[in-house]
Amino acid sequence: MAEPTLVQVFGTGTTQDATTITILKVNLPRLTPSATNTAESLLTGILLKAKDGLMRTTFDTNIDQSLYVEGGFAQFVFRGTNNDGYRVDQLTVSLARPDDASIIDPNNY
Protein backbone atom coordinates (compact mmCIF):
# COMPACT_ATOMS: atom_id res chain seq x y z
CA MET A 1 0.00 0.00 0.00
CA ALA A 2 1.05 3.61 -0.43
CA GLU A 3 1.72 6.31 2.13
CA PRO A 4 -1.48 8.25 2.91
CA THR A 5 -1.90 11.35 0.75
CA LEU A 6 -2.56 14.91 1.90
CA VAL A 7 -6.15 14.64 0.68
CA GLN A 8 -6.70 11.32 2.46
CA VAL A 9 -5.45 12.76 5.74
CA PHE A 10 -6.62 16.40 5.59
CA GLY A 11 -9.44 16.41 3.04
CA THR A 12 -10.27 17.71 -0.41
CA GLY A 13 -8.63 21.00 -1.29
CA THR A 14 -5.50 20.38 0.78
CA THR A 15 -2.43 21.53 -1.13
CA GLN A 16 1.22 22.24 -0.55
CA ASP A 17 4.12 23.91 -2.29
CA ALA A 18 7.72 24.45 -1.24
CA THR A 19 6.83 26.90 1.54
CA THR A 20 3.16 26.48 2.52
CA ILE A 21 0.48 23.93 3.28
CA THR A 22 -3.19 24.80 2.85
CA ILE A 23 -5.78 22.86 4.83
CA LEU A 24 -9.34 24.06 4.42
CA LYS A 25 -10.98 24.87 7.73
CA VAL A 26 -14.24 23.39 6.48
CA ASN A 27 -12.49 19.98 6.46
CA LEU A 28 -11.67 20.14 10.16
CA PRO A 29 -14.24 18.23 12.23
CA ARG A 30 -16.41 20.26 14.61
CA LEU A 31 -14.52 23.50 13.90
CA THR A 32 -16.62 26.56 13.15
CA PRO A 33 -14.45 28.34 10.59
CA SER A 34 -13.83 32.02 11.25
CA ALA A 35 -11.14 34.62 10.65
CA THR A 36 -10.28 34.47 14.34
CA ASN A 37 -9.97 30.75 15.11
CA THR A 38 -7.40 30.22 17.84
CA ALA A 39 -4.20 28.27 17.28
CA GLU A 40 -5.44 25.68 19.78
CA SER A 41 -8.79 25.24 18.01
CA LEU A 42 -7.03 24.81 14.67
CA LEU A 43 -4.57 22.27 16.05
CA THR A 44 -7.45 20.38 17.68
CA GLY A 45 -9.30 20.29 14.35
CA ILE A 46 -6.16 19.11 12.53
CA LEU A 47 -5.62 16.34 15.09
CA LEU A 48 -9.26 15.23 14.86
CA LYS A 49 -9.01 15.15 11.06
CA ALA A 50 -5.74 13.21 11.26
CA LYS A 51 -7.44 10.77 13.65
CA ASP A 52 -9.96 10.01 10.87
CA GLY A 53 -7.26 9.65 8.18
CA LEU A 54 -4.46 7.98 10.14
CA MET A 55 -6.18 5.18 12.01
CA ARG A 56 -4.47 2.43 13.97
CA THR A 57 -6.22 -0.23 11.86
CA THR A 58 -4.69 1.08 8.63
CA PHE A 59 -1.31 1.52 10.37
CA ASP A 60 -1.36 -2.16 11.30
CA THR A 61 -2.02 -3.24 7.70
CA ASN A 62 -0.14 -0.57 5.69
CA ILE A 63 3.64 -0.67 6.23
CA ASP A 64 3.95 2.68 4.40
CA GLN A 65 1.85 4.48 7.04
CA SER A 66 4.17 5.75 9.78
CA LEU A 67 1.74 7.55 12.09
CA TYR A 68 -1.57 6.94 13.74
CA VAL A 69 -3.78 9.05 15.97
CA GLU A 70 -6.19 7.56 18.46
CA GLY A 71 -8.35 8.74 21.29
CA GLY A 72 -7.62 8.03 24.92
CA PHE A 73 -9.61 8.28 28.11
CA ALA A 74 -11.13 11.47 29.45
CA GLN A 75 -10.00 12.60 32.88
CA PHE A 76 -11.13 15.32 35.19
CA VAL A 77 -8.74 17.74 36.87
CA PHE A 78 -9.07 20.80 39.03
CA ARG A 79 -7.31 23.99 37.94
CA GLY A 80 -6.81 27.54 39.04
CA THR A 81 -7.23 29.31 42.33
CA ASN A 82 -10.90 28.27 42.53
CA ASN A 83 -10.14 24.63 41.77
CA ASP A 84 -12.58 24.68 38.86
CA GLY A 85 -13.28 21.27 37.31
CA TYR A 86 -11.99 20.64 33.78
CA ARG A 87 -12.43 17.69 31.45
CA VAL A 88 -9.13 16.62 29.87
CA ASP A 89 -9.54 14.66 26.62
CA GLN A 90 -6.64 12.72 25.13
CA LEU A 91 -5.50 12.27 21.56
CA THR A 92 -2.37 10.18 21.19
CA VAL A 93 -0.13 10.65 18.16
CA SER A 94 2.16 7.66 17.60
CA LEU A 95 5.09 7.82 15.19
CA ALA A 96 6.91 4.72 13.92
CA ARG A 97 10.11 4.25 11.97
CA PRO A 98 13.09 1.93 11.98
CA ASP A 99 15.09 2.50 15.16
CA ASP A 100 18.32 4.47 14.86
CA ALA A 101 18.21 5.97 18.39
CA SER A 102 17.80 9.54 17.14
CA ILE A 103 15.32 12.27 18.03
CA ILE A 104 11.97 12.81 16.32
CA ASP A 105 12.68 14.37 12.92
CA PRO A 106 9.68 15.27 10.71
CA ASN A 107 11.74 14.39 7.64
CA ASN A 108 11.73 10.72 8.67
CA TYR A 109 7.97 10.33 8.33
HELIX and SHEET records of a PDB file:
HELIX    1   1 LEU A    6  PHE A   10  1                                   5    
HELIX    2   2 LYS A   25  ASN A   27  5                                   3    
HELIX    3   3 ALA A   39  GLY A   53  1                                  15    
HELIX    4   4 ARG A   56  THR A   61  1                                   6    
HELIX    5   5 PRO A  106  ASN A  108  5                                   3    
SHEET    1   A 2 THR A  15  GLN A  16  0                                        
SHEET    2   A 2 ILE A  21  THR A  22 -1                                        
SHEET    1   B 2 LEU A  67  GLY A  71  0                                        
SHEET    2   B 2 LEU A  91  LEU A  95 -1                                        
SHEET    1   C 2 GLN A  75  ARG A  79  0                                        
SHEET    2   C 2 ASP A  84  VAL A  88 -1                                        
END                                                                             
